[in-house]
Amino acid sequence: MAEKTYASLRDWVEPAHPGIVQLLDDLVSLYTVIRDEYQVQLDAAFDRVSRQIGFVVTTTIPVVFEIAEGGRLKNIKMGAENLNDTLFQRELTAVFKA
């Protein structure tokens, strides 16, 4: 019978700092709200952009959300300079401002 041994593949790794865990929890909460409450409107916004430019758009768009105390949306802007003043900015920000 072959002997089984356990070999650690890494050196000791400190546990995650509670602040990192909280950031992950916050991101999961944001993504959950976006998926549950805005996904249908976001899909419609991408469809509107696709019709205006004449081909189907399948991509991810970086968007920056500034959240105020109490969890309210304070500001929304595009996450890349080249997306400012585009159809994507107009359609996507309209979804979240509504």
JOHU-V212166 format. One record per helix or strand of 3 or more residues. SS is the DSSP state (H for helix, E for strand). FROM is the first residue (numbers start at 1). TO is the last residue. If there is no record, write none. Layout:
[[SS,FROM,TO] [SS,FROM,TO]]
This chain:
[[H,18,53] [E,63,67] [E,73,78] [H,81,83] [H,87,97]]
